[in-house]
Amino acid sequence: MNRNQVAKEGRKWVEKGILSESQFKQVLMLYPQKNNRSMLLIFASIFIGLGFLTFIASNWSQISDMSRMAIILIALLSFYISGELVYRNKSKAVGVSLLVIAVFVFGAGVFLTGQMYHYTFMTAVPFLVWALAAYLVFGFYQEKVLFITAIGITTVGQVYSGINYFEFNLWLGLLLLFCFGYFVYHQPSRTYSMLFSISYLIQSLVLVLAEEHAFYWLLIYLLALYGVGTIGKDRMNGYLLQRASTVAAFLLVIWQVFFLENDYAAVRTEGSLFFLISWLVVMGAVVFYIWMKSPMIHAITLILFLPVFYLPGASLIALLLLFGFSLGWLLHGYDQEAPEQINRGTIGFVISTFVAYTHLAWDFMDKSLFFFIGGVLLFLLSYLLEKKRRKVKRGRAA
């Protein structure tokens, strides 16, 4: 619940005599008012940075080389020094916004300097330099906005490398894993974990596509992320990493349901011995740690990471994996009367049913009839599962 919801409900509790006025104020203090001013300052800093970039770009050809360097250095030092002074002495929010502008000015300086001296980079080196500088600024101040800026530059740089140069930049990948991963592991934060997971998944996809690796290598990359979440020292932090890898693995299995029967996919699924050994090592480590430290029920999720492409009828087996994952969590949720697990299983089961229906009925059924029957079935299925979930919830409340 956010502060507004607590304030609204809390006022009713006071009127009914459940809470006193002083108790209500104490509860409300546990939900601090969000500072929207900080968000406005961040957007202001972004617009100022973009304004600086467009002004320089539009007048760049008319400025001498010495003047260009002077503009870049003066702007960079001005924003950084003013940001430092304001951050330490006046307002952290304003100081951080000035530091964000300094980071953007530095990035502009990297690209404009290369253009000025006719440096041609066939790799994402400018983005690497920019990302390193942004990371150092974040490491010094350790503000979430600077983390967002730095990891955003890193991710965009990797995508840029994949699209323009058809290669995965190893240094940007290592920067994400070891530098950003350090803060994710040692300073647990929902923001850090979420952004790290998103960047990791995007960069893994770039690695597979740009380097023309077989798609099944994603299984190992996603399984590794799940394993890191399992061994993480912070429960919530690890849960976010696991959830991100689970959602990605679920989507990958859906892709396999539809495409493993294609001739192109058959050529791309000639699993190598090196892949199999790597998969066994990573899977073995994750299973061992779950067996030692976590309830074995979490092994249900691991069925999504099985390399089904080795088996005949792989698309059908992939479909069975979706149902196995969904029903496993659904039944366990009902058994333990755990609403969160019931919701996870319910959503997975509904999606799995829709995938199965689409995969099996699309080719031979009239399209209008297909959508109509599918919608009715999903509606009935959702109604029955929701009815069962509410019954379990009422049982727990009683």
C-alpha positions as CSV (number, residue, x, y, z in Angstrom):
1,M,0.0,0.0,0.0
2,N,1.2,3.5,-0.8
3,R,0.9,6.5,1.5
4,N,-2.4,7.7,0.0
5,Q,-4.1,4.3,0.4
6,V,-2.9,4.1,4.0
7,A,-4.1,7.6,4.8
8,K,-7.5,6.8,3.3
9,E,-8.0,3.5,5.0
10,G,-6.4,4.7,8.3
11,R,-8.9,7.5,8.6
12,K,-11.7,4.9,8.5
13,W,-9.9,3.0,11.3
14,V,-9.7,6.1,13.4
15,E,-13.4,6.7,12.9
16,K,-14.3,3.2,13.9
17,G,-12.1,3.4,17.0
18,I,-9.6,0.8,15.8
19,L,-6.7,3.3,16.0
20,S,-6.2,6.4,17.9
21,E,-5.2,9.7,16.2
22,S,-1.7,9.4,17.5
23,Q,-1.4,5.7,16.4
24,F,-2.7,6.7,13.0
25,K,0.0,9.4,12.6
26,Q,2.7,6.9,13.7
27,V,1.5,4.4,11.1
28,L,1.4,7.1,8.4
29,M,5.0,8.0,9.2
30,L,6.1,4.5,8.1
31,Y,5.0,5.5,4.6
32,P,7.0,8.7,3.7
33,Q,5.6,11.0,1.1
34,K,7.3,10.5,-2.2
35,N,9.4,13.4,-3.4
36,N,8.1,14.2,-6.9
37,R,10.4,17.2,-7.0
38,S,13.4,14.9,-7.5
39,M,11.8,13.3,-10.6
40,L,11.1,16.8,-12.0
41,L,14.7,17.7,-11.5
42,I,15.9,14.6,-13.2
43,F,13.8,15.3,-16.3
44,A,15.0,18.9,-16.2
45,S,18.6,17.7,-16.2
46,I,17.9,15.4,-19.1
47,F,16.3,18.2,-21.1
48,I,19.2,20.6,-20.4
49,G,21.7,17.9,-21.4
50,L,19.8,17.3,-24.7
51,G,19.5,21.0,-25.2
52,F,23.3,21.3,-24.9
53,L,23.8,18.5,-27.3
54,T,21.5,19.9,-30.0
55,F,23.0,23.4,-29.6
56,I,26.5,22.1,-30.1
57,A,25.5,19.8,-32.9
58,S,23.7,22.5,-34.9
59,N,26.6,24.9,-34.6
60,W,29.6,22.5,-34.5
61,S,30.9,23.1,-38.0
62,Q,31.2,26.8,-37.4
63,I,33.4,26.5,-34.3
64,S,37.2,26.1,-34.4
65,D,38.8,23.0,-32.9
66,M,40.3,24.8,-29.9
67,S,36.9,26.5,-29.2
68,R,35.2,23.1,-29.4
69,M,37.5,21.5,-26.8
70,A,37.1,24.6,-24.6
71,I,33.3,24.4,-24.7
72,I,33.3,20.7,-23.9
73,L,35.8,21.0,-21.0
74,I,34.2,24.1,-19.5
75,A,30.7,22.7,-19.7
76,L,31.9,19.4,-18.2
77,L,33.8,21.0,-15.3
78,S,31.1,23.5,-14.6
79,F,28.3,21.0,-14.3
80,Y,30.4,18.5,-12.3
81,I,31.9,21.0,-9.9
82,S,28.6,22.8,-9.4
83,G,26.9,19.4,-8.9
84,E,29.5,18.4,-6.3
85,L,29.1,21.7,-4.3
86,V,25.3,21.7,-4.4
87,Y,25.2,18.0,-3.5
88,R,27.5,18.4,-0.5
89,N,26.2,21.8,0.8
90,K,22.7,22.5,-0.5
91,S,20.4,19.9,-2.0
92,K,21.2,16.3,-3.0
93,A,18.4,16.2,-5.5
94,V,19.7,19.3,-7.4
95,G,23.3,18.1,-7.1
96,V,22.5,14.7,-8.6
97,S,20.6,16.4,-11.5
98,L,23.7,18.5,-12.3
99,L,25.9,15.4,-12.1
100,V,23.6,13.7,-14.6
101,I,24.0,16.6,-17.0
102,A,27.8,16.3,-16.5
103,V,27.6,12.6,-17.5
104,F,25.7,13.5,-20.6
105,V,28.1,16.3,-21.5
106,F,31.0,13.8,-21.1
107,G,29.4,11.4,-23.4
108,A,28.8,14.1,-26.0
109,G,32.4,15.1,-25.6
110,V,33.6,11.6,-26.4
111,F,31.6,11.4,-29.6
112,L,32.2,14.9,-30.7
113,T,36.0,14.7,-30.1
114,G,36.1,11.5,-32.1
115,Q,34.3,13.2,-34.9
116,M,36.5,16.3,-34.7
117,Y,39.7,14.4,-35.0
118,H,38.2,11.9,-37.5
119,Y,38.5,8.8,-35.3
120,T,36.6,5.9,-36.8
121,F,35.5,3.3,-34.2
122,M,34.3,0.0,-35.6
123,T,33.3,-1.1,-32.0
124,A,31.4,0.4,-29.1
125,V,34.5,1.9,-27.5
126,P,32.9,5.4,-27.1
127,F,30.0,3.9,-25.2
128,L,32.5,1.9,-23.1
129,V,34.4,5.0,-22.2
130,W,31.1,6.8,-21.4
131,A,29.8,3.9,-19.4
132,L,33.0,3.7,-17.3
133,A,32.8,7.4,-16.5
134,A,29.1,7.1,-15.6
135,Y,29.9,4.1,-13.4
136,L,32.7,5.9,-11.6
137,V,30.4,8.9,-10.9
138,F,27.8,6.5,-9.5
139,G,30.4,4.6,-7.5
140,F,31.5,7.8,-5.9
141,Y,28.0,9.1,-5.0
142,Q,26.0,5.9,-5.0
143,E,22.7,7.5,-5.9
144,K,20.1,5.4,-7.6
145,V,19.6,8.0,-10.4
146,L,23.2,7.7,-11.3
147,F,23.0,3.9,-11.3
148,I,20.0,4.2,-13.7
149,T,22.1,6.5,-15.9
150,A,25.2,4.4,-15.9
151,I,23.5,1.0,-16.5
152,G,21.3,2.6,-19.2
153,I,24.4,3.8,-21.1
154,T,25.9,0.4,-20.8
155,T,22.8,-1.4,-22.1
156,V,22.3,1.0,-25.0
157,G,26.0,0.7,-25.9
158,Q,25.7,-3.1,-26.1
159,V,22.5,-2.9,-28.2
160,Y,24.3,-0.3,-30.5
161,S,27.2,-2.7,-30.9
162,G,24.9,-5.6,-31.8
163,I,22.9,-3.6,-34.3
164,N,25.7,-1.6,-36.0
165,Y,28.7,-3.9,-35.7
166,F,27.0,-7.3,-35.3
167,E,29.2,-8.1,-32.3
168,F,28.9,-8.5,-28.6
169,N,31.2,-6.0,-26.8
170,L,32.9,-8.2,-24.1
171,W,34.0,-5.2,-22.0
172,L,30.5,-3.8,-21.7
173,G,29.4,-7.3,-20.7
174,L,32.1,-7.6,-18.0
175,L,31.3,-4.1,-16.8
176,L,27.7,-5.2,-16.2
177,L,28.6,-8.5,-14.5
178,F,31.4,-7.5,-12.2
179,C,30.9,-3.7,-11.6
180,F,27.2,-3.3,-11.5
181,G,26.8,-6.9,-10.2
182,Y,29.0,-5.9,-7.2
183,F,26.5,-3.3,-6.0
184,V,23.5,-5.6,-6.7
185,Y,25.1,-8.3,-4.5
186,H,26.5,-6.2,-1.7
187,Q,23.9,-3.4,-1.6
188,P,20.6,-5.0,-2.1
189,S,18.0,-2.8,-3.8
190,R,14.9,-3.5,-5.8
191,T,15.9,-0.8,-8.3
192,Y,19.4,-2.2,-8.7
193,S,18.2,-5.8,-9.0
194,M,15.4,-5.0,-11.5
195,L,17.7,-2.9,-13.8
196,F,20.5,-5.4,-13.6
197,S,18.2,-8.2,-14.6
198,I,16.8,-6.2,-17.5
199,S,20.2,-5.3,-18.8
200,Y,21.5,-8.8,-18.3
201,L,18.6,-10.3,-20.3
202,I,19.0,-7.7,-23.1
203,Q,22.8,-8.3,-23.3
204,S,22.3,-12.0,-23.3
205,L,20.0,-11.7,-26.3
206,V,22.5,-9.5,-28.1
207,L,25.2,-12.1,-27.4
208,V,23.1,-14.8,-29.0
209,L,21.9,-12.8,-32.0
210,A,24.9,-10.8,-32.8
211,E,27.4,-13.6,-32.4
212,E,25.0,-16.0,-34.2
213,H,25.0,-18.5,-31.3
214,A,22.3,-21.2,-31.2
215,F,19.3,-20.0,-29.3
216,Y,19.6,-22.7,-26.7
217,W,22.6,-21.0,-25.1
218,L,20.1,-18.6,-23.6
219,L,19.1,-21.5,-21.4
220,I,22.5,-21.4,-19.7
221,Y,22.6,-17.6,-19.4
222,L,19.1,-17.5,-17.9
223,L,19.9,-20.5,-15.6
224,A,23.0,-18.7,-14.4
225,L,21.0,-15.6,-13.5
226,Y,18.5,-17.8,-11.6
227,G,21.4,-19.5,-9.8
228,V,22.8,-16.1,-8.8
229,G,19.4,-15.2,-7.4
230,T,19.4,-18.5,-5.5
231,I,22.7,-17.9,-3.7
232,G,22.2,-14.2,-3.1
233,K,22.5,-13.1,0.5
234,D,19.4,-10.9,0.3
235,R,16.1,-12.7,-0.1
236,M,14.2,-10.0,-1.9
237,N,17.2,-9.2,-4.1
238,G,17.5,-12.9,-5.1
239,Y,13.8,-13.2,-5.7
240,L,13.8,-10.4,-8.2
241,L,16.7,-12.0,-10.1
242,Q,14.9,-15.4,-10.1
243,R,11.7,-13.9,-11.2
244,A,13.3,-12.1,-14.1
245,S,15.1,-15.3,-15.3
246,T,11.9,-17.4,-14.8
247,V,9.8,-15.0,-16.9
248,A,12.4,-15.0,-19.6
249,A,12.7,-18.8,-19.6
250,F,8.9,-19.1,-19.7
251,L,8.9,-16.9,-22.8
252,L,11.7,-18.9,-24.4
253,V,9.8,-22.2,-23.9
254,I,6.7,-20.6,-25.6
255,W,9.0,-19.7,-28.5
256,Q,10.1,-23.3,-28.6
257,V,6.5,-24.6,-28.7
258,F,5.9,-22.7,-32.0
259,F,9.3,-22.9,-33.7
260,L,11.1,-26.1,-32.8
261,E,9.2,-27.9,-35.6
262,N,10.5,-25.6,-38.3
263,D,13.4,-26.7,-40.5
264,Y,15.4,-23.6,-39.6
265,A,15.1,-24.4,-35.9
266,A,16.1,-28.0,-36.5
267,V,19.3,-26.9,-38.1
268,R,20.0,-24.5,-35.2
269,T,19.4,-27.1,-32.5
270,E,22.3,-29.5,-33.1
271,G,23.3,-29.4,-29.5
272,S,27.1,-29.5,-29.0
273,L,28.9,-31.5,-26.4
274,F,30.3,-28.3,-24.9
275,F,26.8,-26.9,-24.4
276,L,25.7,-30.1,-22.8
277,I,28.6,-30.1,-20.4
278,S,28.1,-26.4,-19.5
279,W,24.4,-26.9,-18.9
280,L,25.0,-29.9,-16.7
281,V,27.6,-28.0,-14.6
282,V,25.3,-25.0,-14.1
283,M,22.2,-27.0,-13.5
284,G,24.0,-29.3,-11.1
285,A,25.3,-26.4,-9.1
286,V,21.8,-24.8,-8.9
287,V,20.1,-28.0,-7.9
288,F,22.7,-28.7,-5.3
289,Y,22.4,-25.3,-3.7
290,I,18.6,-25.6,-3.7
291,W,18.9,-29.0,-2.1
292,M,21.2,-27.6,0.6
293,K,19.7,-24.2,1.3
294,S,16.2,-23.9,-0.2
295,P,12.9,-25.9,-0.2
296,M,13.0,-28.4,-3.0
297,I,9.7,-27.1,-4.3
298,H,11.7,-24.4,-6.0
299,A,13.0,-27.1,-8.3
300,I,9.6,-26.9,-10.2
301,T,10.9,-23.7,-11.9
302,L,14.0,-25.6,-13.2
303,I,11.9,-27.6,-15.6
304,L,11.7,-24.5,-17.8
305,F,15.5,-24.7,-18.3
306,L,15.5,-28.2,-19.7
307,P,17.1,-28.6,-23.2
308,V,14.0,-30.3,-24.8
309,F,15.4,-29.7,-28.4
310,Y,17.4,-32.9,-27.9
311,L,14.3,-35.0,-27.8
312,P,11.8,-36.1,-30.6
313,G,8.6,-34.2,-30.5
314,A,10.4,-31.2,-28.8
315,S,7.6,-28.7,-29.4
316,L,5.0,-30.9,-27.6
317,I,7.4,-31.6,-24.8
318,A,8.0,-27.8,-24.5
319,L,4.3,-27.4,-24.1
320,L,4.2,-30.0,-21.4
321,L,6.9,-28.1,-19.6
322,L,4.7,-25.0,-19.5
323,F,1.9,-27.0,-18.0
324,G,4.2,-28.8,-15.6
325,F,5.6,-25.5,-14.3
326,S,2.1,-23.9,-13.9
327,L,0.4,-26.9,-12.4
328,G,3.3,-27.6,-10.0
329,W,3.1,-24.1,-8.5
330,L,-0.7,-24.0,-8.6
331,L,-1.1,-27.3,-6.7
332,H,1.6,-26.4,-4.2
333,G,0.0,-23.0,-3.6
334,Y,-3.4,-24.7,-2.9
335,D,-1.7,-27.2,-0.6
336,Q,0.2,-24.5,1.3
337,E,-2.7,-22.0,1.0
338,A,-0.2,-19.5,-0.4
339,P,-1.9,-16.9,-2.6
340,E,1.3,-15.7,-4.3
341,Q,2.1,-19.2,-5.5
342,I,-1.5,-19.7,-6.6
343,N,-1.4,-16.5,-8.6
344,R,1.9,-17.5,-10.2
345,G,0.5,-20.9,-11.1
346,T,-2.8,-19.4,-12.3
347,I,-1.2,-16.9,-14.7
348,G,1.1,-19.6,-16.0
349,F,-1.7,-22.1,-16.5
350,V,-3.9,-19.6,-18.4
351,I,-1.0,-18.6,-20.6
352,S,-0.1,-22.2,-21.2
353,T,-3.7,-23.1,-22.1
354,F,-3.8,-20.2,-24.6
355,V,-0.5,-21.3,-26.1
356,A,-1.7,-24.9,-26.4
357,Y,-5.0,-23.9,-27.9
358,T,-3.3,-21.6,-30.5
359,H,-0.6,-24.1,-31.4
360,L,-3.1,-27.0,-31.9
361,A,-6.2,-25.3,-33.3
362,W,-4.9,-22.4,-35.4
363,D,-4.2,-24.3,-38.6
364,F,-7.5,-26.1,-39.0
365,M,-10.2,-24.0,-37.3
366,D,-12.0,-21.0,-38.7
367,K,-10.3,-17.9,-37.3
368,S,-13.4,-16.2,-36.0
369,L,-14.5,-19.4,-34.3
370,F,-11.0,-19.9,-33.0
371,F,-10.9,-16.6,-31.2
372,F,-14.5,-16.9,-29.9
373,I,-14.0,-20.4,-28.4
374,G,-10.6,-19.5,-27.1
375,G,-11.9,-16.4,-25.3
376,V,-14.8,-18.4,-23.8
377,L,-12.5,-21.1,-22.6
378,L,-10.0,-18.7,-21.1
379,F,-12.8,-16.8,-19.4
380,L,-14.2,-19.9,-17.8
381,L,-10.8,-21.1,-16.8
382,S,-9.9,-17.8,-15.2
383,Y,-13.3,-17.8,-13.4
384,L,-12.8,-21.2,-11.9
385,L,-9.2,-20.6,-10.8
386,E,-10.1,-17.2,-9.3
387,K,-13.0,-18.8,-7.4
388,K,-10.7,-21.5,-6.0
389,R,-8.1,-18.9,-5.1
390,R,-10.6,-16.8,-3.2
391,K,-11.8,-19.9,-1.4
392,V,-8.3,-20.6,-0.2
393,K,-7.9,-17.0,0.9
394,R,-11.1,-17.1,2.9
395,G,-9.9,-20.3,4.5
396,R,-6.6,-18.7,5.6
397,A,-8.5,-15.7,7.0
398,A,-10.8,-17.9,9.0
